[in-house]
């Protein structure tokens, strides 16, 4: 339990005190957000708000994870430091977080360099994500991950060589889902914090019940989840409406990569659909909007992603954000209920 608390505390402190320095740094270099023409009327005031804030909380989470492995020892009456070993599961989760964060950083940097809202080309972004997915799939397989599709546990459908495709779909799908939700101050950050916190609970429960679960190094997964939870909370202090900094693609891609990695390594891939239902809704709204317009020439929503539908309907931005947080909380509660209910059933307690 101490490593989890340490990781969360360090992630929070580094993020909450490091973000103001990032805000000043980005302002001096005029690294700000570019607002799309379609929403300039509603959110034009955010033009120029410092972006790439995800750099801070991604680094804060990794620092929290690293510091949690440092222990104070007192050999022969003195005080010294000892480093607990890092394991495959934790390193794979950190790799997914950092790797997808780098792809997002490159996207953000090109937007800044070209002074427009378009970053990496689709082929370049997909190539980067494919490389991260392939390396993650290889590492996870070497670490003994179960390559089956899973809900609260493996479902018996082994993907075999197609596991790398599943990893790619998970990484890109969740990275894009979080990215689509990052359109209002605090929306993606607050929702992500709730989902990441749920994985702290899930992974730690799996660690305490190793005879029931087949996850890869669940304690390490709980530690990186706790570190990320603290780091996002620290960032939210500055990202709350009106935001003084925006996470950018580096943040949303990093969060999405970590969520996908946690789901894959804890064998809860489809459960993440329930836990992160808001991100699924954001993605689905875009797909439905595009499909409806191309097929029938009509739009289902006033605008997509779906949070803009409510924005155009007259809801204040803070109302949309808080209500989406509440809906995320419902999804997290339902997902954790499925997870714990399955445990009770297996133990004949239900």
VORO-26419 format. One line per 3 residues: number of its first residue (from 1); for each residue x, y, z of N, C-alpha, C, O. Coordinates in steps of 0.1 Angstrom, whole numbers. Example, Ala and Ser with C-alpha at 12.3 -4.5 7.8 and 13.67 -1.06 7.14 Angstrom:
<pts>
1> 132:-57:78:123:-45:78:132:-33:78:142:-33:85 | 128:-22:71:137:-11:71:129:0:79:134:11:80
</pts>
This chain:
<pts>
1> 8:-12:0:0:0:0:9:13:0:5:23:-6 | 20:12:7:29:24:8:34:28:-6:33:40:-9 | 38:19:-15:42:23:-28:31:30:-36:34:40:-44
4> 19:26:-34:7:32:-41:6:47:-36:4:56:-45 | 6:48:-23:4:62:-18:16:71:-22:14:83:-24 | 28:65:-22:40:73:-26:38:78:-40:41:89:-43
7> 35:68:-49:34:71:-63:23:82:-65:26:92:-73 | 12:81:-59:1:91:-61:5:104:-55:3:115:-62 | 12:105:-44:16:117:-38:26:124:-46:26:136:-48
10> 36:117:-51:47:123:-59:41:128:-72:45:139:-77 | 33:119:-78:27:124:-91:19:136:-89:19:145:-98 | 11:137:-78:3:149:-76:12:162:-74:10:172:-80
13> 22:160:-65:31:172:-62:39:177:-74:40:189:-76 | 44:167:-81:52:171:-93:43:178:-103:47:188:-109 | 31:173:-105:22:179:-115:17:192:-110:16:202:-118
16> 12:193:-98:6:206:-94:16:217:-93:12:229:-95 | 28:214:-89:38:225:-88:46:227:-100:52:237:-102 | 46:216:-109:54:217:-121:46:224:-132:52:230:-141
19> 33:223:-132:25:229:-143:26:244:-144:27:249:-156 | 27:252:-133:29:266:-135:41:270:-143:41:279:-150 | 52:263:-140:64:265:-148:62:262:-163:67:270:-171
22> 55:252:-166:52:248:-180:43:259:-186:45:263:-198 | 34:265:-178:25:275:-184:34:287:-188:32:293:-199 | 43:291:-179:51:303:-182:61:300:-194:63:308:-202
25> 66:288:-194:75:284:-205:68:284:-218:73:290:-228 | 56:279:-219:49:278:-232:44:292:-236:44:295:-248 | 40:300:-226:36:314:-229:48:322:-235:46:329:-245
28> 59:321:-229:71:328:-235:74:325:-249:78:333:-257 | 72:312:-252:74:307:-266:62:307:-275:62:302:-286 | 51:313:-269:39:314:-277:34:300:-282:30:299:-294
31> 35:290:-274:30:277:-277:16:275:-272:14:272:-260 | 7:279:-281:-7:279:-276:-16:271:-285:-13:266:-295 | -29:270:-280:-39:262:-287:-44:269:-299:-46:281:-300
34> -46:261:-310:-53:266:-322:-67:261:-322:-69:249:-322 | -76:270:-324:-91:266:-323:-96:265:-337:-94:273:-346 | -103:253:-339:-109:251:-352:-120:261:-355:-126:267:-346
37> -121:265:-368:-131:275:-372:-145:271:-368:-153:280:-365 | -148:258:-368:-162:254:-365:-166:258:-351:-178:260:-349 | -157:259:-342:-161:261:-328:-155:275:-323:-155:278:-311
40> -150:283:-333:-144:295:-329:-154:305:-322:-150:312:-313 | -166:304:-326:-176:313:-320:-179:309:-305:-181:318:-297 | -178:297:-302:-181:292:-288:-168:293:-279:-169:296:-268
43> -157:289:-285:-145:287:-278:-133:295:-283:-121:291:-281 | -136:305:-291:-125:314:-296:-116:320:-286:-105:323:-288 | -122:322:-274:-114:329:-263:-103:320:-258:-93:324:-251
46> -103:307:-262:-92:298:-258:-80:298:-267:-70:292:-265 | -82:305:-278:-71:306:-288:-58:312:-281:-59:322:-274 | -47:304:-282:-35:309:-276:-33:303:-262:-22:306:-256
49> -43:297:-256:-40:291:-243:-29:281:-244:-29:272:-252 | -19:281:-234:-8:272:-235:-13:258:-236:-22:253:-229 | -6:250:-245:-10:236:-247:2:227:-244:12:232:-239
52> 1:214:-247:11:204:-244:13:203:-229:24:198:-225 | 3:206:-221:4:204:-206:5:190:-202:10:186:-191 | 1:181:-212:3:166:-209:17:162:-206:19:152:-200
55> 27:170:-212:41:167:-209:43:166:-194:51:157:-189 | 37:175:-187:40:176:-172:34:164:-165:41:158:-157 | 21:161:-168:16:150:-159:20:136:-164:20:127:-156
58> 24:135:-177:30:122:-181:43:120:-174:46:109:-169 | 52:130:-174:64:129:-167:62:128:-152:69:120:-145 | 52:135:-146:49:134:-132:45:119:-128:50:114:-118
61> 37:113:-136:33:99:-134:45:90:-134:46:81:-126 | 54:92:-144:66:83:-145:75:85:-133:80:76:-128 | 77:98:-129:85:101:-117:79:94:-105:86:89:-97
64> 66:96:-103:59:89:-92:61:74:-92:63:69:-81 | 60:68:-103:62:54:-104:77:50:-100:79:41:-93 | 86:58:-105:100:55:-102:103:57:-87:110:49:-81
67> 99:68:-82:101:71:-68:95:61:-58:100:58:-48 | 84:55:-62:77:45:-54:86:32:-52:83:24:-43 | 96:31:-60:104:19:-59:117:21:-51:125:12:-49
70> 118:34:-46:129:37:-37:125:35:-23:115:40:-18 | 134:27:-15:131:25:-1:142:29:8:154:28:4 | 138:35:19:148:39:29:152:26:37:143:20:43
73> 165:24:39:169:12:47:180:18:57:186:28:55 | 182:10:68:191:15:78:201:4:81:200:-2:92 | 210:0:72:220:-10:75:231:-5:85:236:6:83
76> 234:-12:94:245:-9:104:243:5:110:253:12:112 | 231:8:114:228:20:121:228:33:112:225:44:117 | 230:32:99:230:43:90:217:43:82:209:34:83
79> 215:53:74:204:54:65:208:54:51:218:61:47 | 202:45:43:206:44:29:194:42:20:182:41:25 | 196:41:7:185:40:-2:187:26:-9:198:21:-12
82> 175:20:-12:175:7:-19:164:8:-29:153:13:-27 | 167:2:-41:158:3:-52:151:-11:-54:158:-21:-56 | 138:-11:-53:130:-23:-56:131:-26:-71:131:-16:-79
85> 131:-38:-74:132:-42:-89:119:-38:-97:108:-38:-91 | 121:-34:-109:110:-31:-118:106:-44:-125:115:-52:-128 | 94:-45:-127:89:-58:-134:83:-55:-147:81:-43:-151
88> 80:-65:-155:76:-64:-169:63:-56:-170:62:-47:-178 | 53:-59:-161:40:-53:-162:41:-38:-161:35:-30:-169 | 48:-33:-151:49:-19:-149:56:-12:-160:52:-1:-164
91> 67:-18:-165:75:-12:-175:67:-12:-188:68:-2:-196 | 59:-22:-191:51:-22:-203:40:-11:-202:38:-4:-212 | 34:-9:-191:24:2:-189:31:16:-191:26:25:-198
94> 43:17:-185:50:30:-187:54:32:-201:54:43:-206 | 58:21:-208:62:22:-222:50:27:-231:51:36:-239 | 38:21:-228:26:25:-236:23:40:-233:19:48:-242
97> 24:44:-220:21:58:-216:31:68:-223:27:77:-229 | 44:65:-222:54:73:-228:54:73:-243:56:83:-250 | 53:61:-249:53:59:-263:42:66:-270:44:74:-280
100> 30:65:-265:19:72:-271:20:87:-268:15:95:-276 | 25:90:-257:27:104:-254:37:111:-264:35:122:-268 | 47:104:-268:57:109:-278:50:111:-291:52:122:-297
103> 41:102:-295:34:104:-308:25:116:-307:25:124:-316 | 19:118:-295:11:130:-293:19:143:-293:15:153:-298 | 31:142:-287:40:154:-286:44:158:-300:44:170:-303
106> 47:149:-309:51:152:-322:39:159:-330:41:168:-337 | 27:153:-327:15:159:-333:14:174:-329:11:183:-337 | 15:176:-316:14:190:-310:24:199:-316:22:210:-319
109> 37:194:-317:48:202:-321:46:207:-335:49:218:-339 | 41:198:-344:39:201:-358:28:212:-359:28:221:-367 | 17:211:-350:7:221:-350:13:234:-347:9:244:-353
112> 21:235:-337:28:247:-332:37:253:-343:37:264:-346 | 45:244:-349:54:248:-359:47:254:-372:52:263:-378 | 36:247:-376:29:251:-388:18:262:-385:12:267:-394
115> 16:265:-372:6:275:-368:-8:271:-373:-15:280:-379 | -12:259:-371:-25:255:-376:-30:243:-366:-22:239:-358 | -42:239:-368:-48:229:-359:-46:215:-364:-50:205:-358
118> -39:213:-375:-36:200:-381:-21:196:-378:-12:204:-380 | -19:185:-372:-5:180:-369:0:170:-378:1:172:-390 | 4:159:-372:9:147:-380:-1:143:-391:-13:143:-389
121> 5:139:-402:-4:133:-412:-10:120:-406:-4:114:-397 | -21:115:-412:-27:103:-407:-18:91:-408:-17:82:-399 | -10:90:-419:-1:79:-421:10:79:-411:14:69:-406
124> 16:91:-408:27:93:-399:22:89:-385:29:82:-377 | 10:94:-381:5:91:-367:2:76:-366:5:70:-356 | -4:70:-376:-7:56:-376:5:48:-375:6:37:-369
127> 16:52:-383:28:45:-383:35:45:-369:40:34:-364 | 34:56:-362:40:57:-348:32:48:-339:38:41:-331 | 18:49:-340:10:41:-331:12:26:-334:12:18:-325
130> 14:22:-347:16:8:-350:29:3:-344:30:-8:-339 | 40:11:-345:52:8:-339:51:5:-324:57:-5:-319 | 44:14:-317:42:13:-302:34:0:-300:38:-7:-290
133> 24:-2:-307:15:-14:-305:23:-27:-307:22:-37:-300 | 31:-27:-318:39:-40:-321:49:-43:-310:50:-54:-306 | 56:-32:-305:66:-34:-295:59:-38:-282:64:-47:-274
136> 47:-32:-279:40:-36:-267:35:-50:-267:36:-57:-258 | 29:-54:-279:24:-67:-280:35:-78:-279:34:-88:-272 | 47:-75:-285:58:-84:-283:63:-85:-268:65:-96:-263
139> 64:-73:-262:68:-73:-248:58:-80:-239:62:-88:-230 | 45:-78:-241:35:-84:-233:34:-99:-235:32:-106:-225 | 36:-103:-247:37:-118:-250:48:-124:-243:47:-135:-237
142> 60:-118:-243:72:-123:-236:70:-123:-221:75:-132:-214 | 62:-114:-216:59:-113:-202:48:-123:-197:45:-125:-185 | 42:-130:-207:32:-140:-204:18:-135:-203:10:-141:-196
145> 15:-125:-210:1:-120:-210:-8:-130:-217:-4:-137:-226 | -20:-130:-212:-31:-139:-218:-35:-132:-231:-40:-120:-230 | -34:-138:-242:-37:-132:-255:-52:-135:-259:-55:-135:-271
148> -61:-136:-250:-75:-138:-252:-82:-125:-251:-78:-116:-243 | -93:-124:-258:-103:-113:-255:-108:-115:-241:-111:-126:-237 | -110:-104:-234:-114:-105:-220:-124:-94:-216:-125:-84:-223
151> -132:-98:-206:-141:-88:-200:-137:-85:-186:-128:-76:-184 | -141:-93:-176:-136:-91:-163:-125:-102:-161:-118:-102:-151 | -124:-111:-171:-113:-121:-171:-113:-127:-185:-122:-124:-193
154> -103:-135:-189:-103:-140:-203:-115:-148:-206:-121:-155:-198 | -120:-146:-219:-132:-153:-223:-130:-165:-231:-140:-172:-236 | -117:-170:-233:-115:-182:-240:-113:-181:-255:-112:-191:-262
157> -114:-168:-260:-112:-166:-274:-98:-161:-277:-95:-149:-275 | -89:-171:-280:-75:-167:-281:-72:-161:-295:-76:-166:-305 | -65:-149:-295:-63:-142:-307:-50:-146:-314:-48:-144:-326
160> -41:-153:-307:-29:-158:-312:-21:-147:-319:-18:-136:-313 | -17:-148:-332:-9:-138:-339:-17:-125:-341:-10:-115:-344 | -30:-126:-340:-38:-114:-342:-38:-105:-330:-45:-94:-330
163> -31:-109:-319:-31:-101:-307:-25:-87:-310:-30:-78:-304 | -15:-86:-319:-9:-73:-322:-19:-64:-328:-19:-52:-325 | -29:-69:-336:-39:-61:-342:-49:-56:-331:-53:-45:-331
166> -52:-65:-321:-60:-61:-310:-54:-50:-302:-60:-41:-298 | -41:-52:-299:-33:-41:-292:-34:-28:-299:-36:-18:-293 | -32:-28:-313:-33:-16:-321:-47:-10:-320:-48:2:-318
169> -57:-18:-321:-71:-13:-320:-73:-6:-306:-79:4:-305 | -68:-13:-295:-70:-8:-282:-62:5:-280:-68:15:-275 | -50:6:-284:-42:18:-282:-47:30:-290:-49:40:-284
172> -50:27:-303:-55:39:-311:-69:42:-307:-72:54:-307 | -77:33:-304:-91:35:-301:-92:44:-288:-100:54:-288 | -85:40:-278:-86:47:-265:-79:61:-266:-83:70:-260
175> -67:61:-273:-61:74:-275:-69:84:-282:-70:96:-278 | -76:79:-293:-85:88:-300:-97:92:-292:-102:103:-293 | -102:83:-284:-114:85:-276:-111:96:-265:-119:106:-264
178> -100:95:-259:-96:106:-249:-93:119:-256:-97:130:-251 | -87:118:-268:-84:130:-275:-97:138:-280:-97:150:-279 | -107:130:-284:-120:136:-288:-127:143:-276:-134:153:-277
181> -125:137:-264:-131:143:-252:-124:156:-247:-129:163:-239 | -112:158:-252:-104:169:-248:-107:182:-256:-99:188:-263 | -120:186:-255:-125:198:-262:-130:208:-252:-133:219:-257
184> -132:205:-240:-136:214:-230:-127:213:-217:-122:203:-214 | -126:224:-211:-117:225:-199:-120:215:-188:-131:216:-183 | -111:206:-186:-113:196:-175:-121:184:-179:-121:174:-171
187> -127:183:-190:-135:172:-194:-127:159:-195:-130:149:-188 | -117:159:-203:-109:147:-205:-101:143:-193:-100:132:-189 | -96:154:-186:-88:151:-174:-96:145:-163:-91:136:-157
190> -107:151:-159:-115:146:-148:-121:132:-151:-120:124:-142 | -125:130:-163:-130:117:-167:-119:106:-166:-121:95:-161 | -108:110:-172:-96:101:-172:-92:97:-157:-88:86:-155
193> -92:107:-149:-88:105:-135:-97:94:-128:-91:85:-121 | -110:95:-131:-119:85:-125:-116:71:-130:-116:61:-123 | -113:70:-143:-111:56:-149:-98:51:-145:-97:39:-142
196> -87:59:-144:-74:55:-140:-75:50:-125:-69:40:-121 | -83:58:-117:-84:54:-103:-91:40:-102:-87:32:-93 | -100:37:-110:-107:24:-110:-97:13:-113:-98:2:-107
199> -87:16:-121:-76:5:-124:-67:4:-112:-60:-7:-111 | -65:14:-104:-58:12:-92:-64:2:-83:-58:-7:-77 | -78:3:-82:-85:-6:-74:-85:-20:-80:-82:-30:-73
202> -87:-21:-93:-88:-34:-100:-74:-42:-99:-74:-53:-95 | -63:-35:-102:-50:-41:-102:-46:-45:-88:-40:-55:-86 | -49:-36:-78:-45:-40:-64:-53:-52:-59:-48:-60:-52
205> -66:-52:-63:-74:-64:-59:-69:-77:-66:-69:-87:-59 | -64:-76:-78:-58:-88:-84:-46:-92:-78:-43:-104:-76 | -38:-82:-73:-26:-85:-66:-29:-92:-53:-21:-101:-49
208> -39:-88:-46:-43:-95:-33:-49:-108:-35:-51:-116:-25 | -53:-112:-47:-60:-124:-50:-53:-131:-62:-60:-133:-72 | -41:-135:-61:-33:-140:-72:-38:-154:-77:-36:-158:-88
211> -45:-161:-68:-50:-174:-71:-62:-173:-81:-66:-183:-87 | -68:-161:-82:-80:-160:-90:-77:-154:-104:-84:-157:-113 | -67:-145:-104:-64:-137:-116:-51:-141:-123:-42:-146:-117
214> -50:-138:-136:-39:-141:-144:-32:-128:-150:-26:-129:-160 | -33:-117:-143:-28:-105:-148:-12:-105:-147:-7:-113:-140 | -6:-95:-154:8:-94:-154:13:-83:-144:11:-71:-146
217> 19:-88:-133:24:-79:-123:14:-68:-118:16:-57:-120 | 3:-73:-112:-8:-63:-109:-4:-52:-99:-9:-41:-100 | 5:-55:-90:9:-45:-80:16:-33:-88:14:-22:-85
220> 25:-37:-97:31:-26:-105:21:-18:-113:22:-6:-115 | 11:-25:-118:0:-18:-126:-8:-9:-116:-12:2:-120 | -10:-13:-104:-17:-5:-95:-8:8:-91:-14:19:-89
223> 5:6:-91:14:17:-87:14:28:-98:12:40:-95 | 15:24:-111:15:34:-122:1:40:-123:0:52:-127 | -9:33:-120:-23:38:-121:-24:49:-110:-30:60:-112
226> -19:46:-98:-20:56:-87:-12:68:-90:-16:79:-87 | 0:66:-96:8:77:-100:2:86:-110:2:98:-109 | -5:80:-120:-12:88:-130:-24:95:-124:-27:106:-128
229> -31:88:-115:-43:95:-109:-38:108:-102:-44:118:-104 | -28:107:-94:-23:119:-87:-18:129:-97:-21:141:-95 | -11:125:-107:-6:135:-117:-17:142:-124:-16:154:-127
232> -28:135:-128:-39:141:-135:-47:151:-125:-51:162:-130 | -48:147:-113:-54:156:-103:-46:169:-102:-52:180:-101 | -33:168:-101:-25:180:-101:-26:189:-113:-27:201:-112
235> -27:182:-125:-30:190:-137:-43:197:-137:-45:208:-142 | -53:190:-132:-67:195:-132:-68:208:-124:-77:216:-126 | -59:210:-114:-59:223:-106:-58:235:-116:-63:245:-113
238> -50:233:-126:-47:244:-136:-56:242:-149:-57:252:-156 | -61:231:-151:-69:228:-163:-84:230:-161:-92:230:-170 | -88:233:-148:-102:235:-145:-107:248:-151:-99:257:-153
241> -120:249:-155:-125:261:-162:-123:273:-154:-126:273:-142 | -118:284:-159:-112:285:-173:-98:280:-173:-90:285:-164 | -95:271:-182:-82:265:-182:-70:274:-184:-71:283:-193
244> -60:273:-176:-48:281:-179:-38:273:-188:-28:279:-192 | -41:260:-190:-33:252:-198:-41:240:-203:-50:236:-196 | -38:235:-215:-45:224:-221:-36:212:-223:-24:214:-225
247> -41:200:-221:-32:189:-221:-26:186:-235:-15:181:-236 | -33:189:-246:-28:186:-259:-28:171:-262:-32:163:-254 | -24:168:-274:-24:154:-278:-14:146:-270:-16:134:-268
250> -3:152:-266:7:145:-258:0:139:-245:4:128:-241 | -9:146:-240:-16:142:-228:-27:131:-231:-28:121:-225 | -36:134:-241:-47:125:-244:-41:112:-250:-47:101:-247
253> -31:113:-258:-26:101:-264:-19:92:-253:-20:80:-253 | -12:99:-244:-5:92:-233:-16:85:-224:-14:73:-220 | -26:92:-220:-37:86:-212:-43:74:-219:-45:64:-213
256> -47:76:-231:-53:65:-239:-44:53:-240:-49:42:-238 | -31:55:-242:-22:44:-243:-21:37:-229:-20:24:-229 | -21:44:-218:-20:38:-205:-32:30:-202:-32:19:-197
259> -44:36:-205:-57:29:-202:-57:16:-210:-61:5:-205 | -53:16:-223:-53:4:-231:-44:-6:-225:-47:-18:-224 | -32:-2:-221:-22:-11:-215:-27:-17:-202:-26:-29:-200
262> -33:-9:-194:-39:-15:-181:-49:-25:-184:-50:-35:-177 | -58:-22:-194:-69:-32:-197:-63:-45:-202:-68:-56:-199 | -53:-44:-211:-47:-56:-217:-40:-64:-206:-41:-76:-206
265> -33:-58:-198:-24:-65:-188:-32:-70:-176:-28:-80:-170 | -44:-64:-173:-52:-70:-163:-63:-79:-168:-72:-84:-160 | -63:-81:-181:-73:-90:-187:-87:-84:-185:-97:-91:-182
268> -89:-71:-188:-102:-65:-186:-105:-56:-199:-110:-45:-197 | -101:-60:-210:-102:-52:-222:-116:-47:-225:-117:-35:-227 | -126:-55:-225:-139:-51:-228:-146:-44:-216:-155:-36:-218
271> -141:-46:-204:-146:-39:-192:-143:-24:-193:-150:-16:-188 | -132:-21:-200:-128:-7:-202:-139:1:-209:-140:13:-208 | -146:-6:-218:-157:0:-225:-168:5:-215:-174:16:-218
274> -170:-2:-204:-179:3:-194:-173:14:-185:-179:24:-183 | -161:11:-181:-154:21:-172:-153:34:-179:-155:45:-173 | -149:34:-192:-146:46:-200:-157:49:-210:-155:53:-221
277> -170:47:-206:-181:48:-215:-182:62:-221:-187:63:-233 | -178:72:-214:-178:86:-220:-170:87:-232:-173:93:-242 | -158:80:-232:-149:81:-243:-154:73:-255:-152:77:-266
280> -161:62:-252:-168:54:-262:-179:63:-269:-180:63:-281 | -186:70:-260:-197:78:-266:-192:89:-274:-198:93:-285 | -181:95:-270:-175:106:-278:-171:101:-292:-173:107:-302
283> -164:89:-292:-160:83:-305:-172:79:-313:-172:82:-325 | -181:73:-307:-193:68:-314:-201:80:-321:-206:79:-332 | -202:91:-313:-209:103:-319:-203:108:-332:-210:112:-341
286> -189:108:-332:-182:112:-344:-185:102:-356:-188:107:-367 | -184:89:-353:-186:79:-363:-200:80:-369:-203:80:-381 | -210:81:-360:-224:82:-364:-227:95:-372:-234:95:-381
289> -221:106:-367:-223:119:-374:-218:118:-388:-225:122:-398 | -206:113:-390:-200:112:-403:-208:102:-412:-211:105:-424 | -211:91:-407:-219:81:-414:-232:86:-419:-236:84:-430
292> -239:93:-410:-253:98:-413:-252:109:-424:-260:109:-433 | -242:117:-423:-241:128:-432:-237:123:-446:-242:127:-456 | -228:113:-447:-224:107:-459:-235:99:-466:-237:99:-478
295> -243:91:-458:-253:82:-463:-266:90:-466:-273:87:-476 | -270:99:-457:-283:105:-458:-283:120:-460:-293:126:-462 | -271:126:-459:-270:140:-460:-276:148:-448:-278:160:-449
298> -277:141:-437:-283:147:-425:-274:145:-413:-267:134:-412 | -274:154:-403:-266:152:-391:-275:148:-380:-286:152:-378 | -270:139:-372:-277:134:-360:-276:144:-348:-286:147:-341
301> -264:149:-347:-261:159:-336:-259:173:-341:-256:174:-353 | -261:182:-333:-258:196:-337:-244:198:-341:-240:205:-351 | -235:190:-334:-221:190:-337:-215:178:-329:-220:175:-319
304> -205:172:-335:-198:161:-328:-183:166:-326:-178:174:-334 | -176:160:-316:-180:150:-306:-192:155:-298:-196:167:-298 | -198:146:-291:-211:148:-285:-212:160:-274:-222:165:-272
307> -201:163:-268:-201:174:-258:-204:187:-265:-210:196:-258 | -201:189:-278:-204:201:-285:-219:202:-288:-225:212:-289 | -226:190:-289:-240:190:-291:-247:196:-280:-257:204:-282
310> -243:193:-268:-250:199:-256:-245:214:-254:-253:222:-250 | -233:217:-258:-228:231:-258:-237:240:-267:-241:250:-263 | -239:235:-279:-248:243:-288:-262:243:-284:-270:252:-288
313> -266:233:-275:-280:233:-270:-282:242:-259:-293:243:-254 | -272:249:-255:-273:260:-244:-268:256:-231:-268:264:-222 | -262:244:-229:-256:241:-216:-243:249:-215:-235:249:-224
316> -241:255:-203:-228:261:-201:-217:251:-201:-219:239:-198 | -205:255:-204:-194:245:-205:-192:238:-192:-189:225:-192 | -192:245:-181:-190:238:-168:-201:228:-165:-198:217:-159
319> -213:230:-170:-224:221:-168:-221:208:-176:-223:197:-170 | -217:210:-188:-214:198:-196:-203:190:-190:-204:178:-189 | -192:197:-185:-181:190:-180:-184:182:-167:-181:170:-166
322> -191:188:-158:-195:182:-145:-204:170:-148:-203:160:-141 | -214:172:-157:-223:161:-159:-217:149:-166:-220:138:-163 | -207:152:-175:-199:141:-181:-190:134:-170:-188:122:-171
325> -185:142:-161:-178:135:-149:-187:126:-142:-184:115:-139 | -200:131:-139:-209:122:-132:-213:110:-140:-213:99:-134 | -215:111:-153:-217:99:-161:-205:90:-161:-207:78:-161
328> -193:95:-161:-181:87:-160:-181:79:-147:-178:68:-146 | -185:86:-136:-186:80:-123:-196:68:-123:-193:58:-117 | -207:70:-130:-217:59:-131:-210:47:-138:-212:36:-134
331> -203:50:-149:-197:39:-157:-186:32:-148:-185:20:-149 | -179:40:-141:-168:34:-132:-175:25:-121:-170:14:-118 | -185:30:-115:-192:23:-105:-198:10:-110:-197:-1:-104
334> -204:10:-122:-210:-1:-129:-199:-11:-132:-200:-23:-130 | -188:-6:-138:-177:-15:-141:-170:-22:-129:-168:-34:-130 | -168:-15:-119:-163:-21:-107:-173:-31:-101:-169:-41:-95
337> -186:-28:-102:-196:-37:-98:-195:-50:-105:-196:-61:-99 | -193:-50:-118:-192:-62:-126:-179:-70:-122:-180:-82:-120 | -169:-62:-120:-156:-69:-116:-157:-75:-102:-153:-87:-101
340> -163:-69:-92:-164:-74:-79:-174:-85:-79:-173:-95:-72 | -185:-83:-86:-196:-94:-87:-190:-107:-92:-194:-117:-88 | -181:-106:-102:-175:-118:-108:-167:-125:-97:-166:-137:-96
343> -159:-117:-89:-151:-123:-79:-160:-130:-68:-157:-141:-64 | -171:-123:-64:-180:-130:-55:-186:-143:-60:-187:-153:-53 | -189:-143:-73:-194:-155:-79:-184:-166:-79:-188:-178:-76
346> -172:-163:-82:-161:-173:-82:-159:-179:-68:-155:-191:-67 | -160:-170:-58:-158:-175:-45:-170:-180:-38:-170:-183:-26 | -181:-182:-46:-193:-187:-41:-199:-178:-29:-205:-183:-20
349> -197:-165:-30:-202:-156:-21:-214:-148:-26:-219:-139:-19 | -218:-151:-38:-229:-144:-44:-240:-154:-47:-251:-149:-53
</pts>
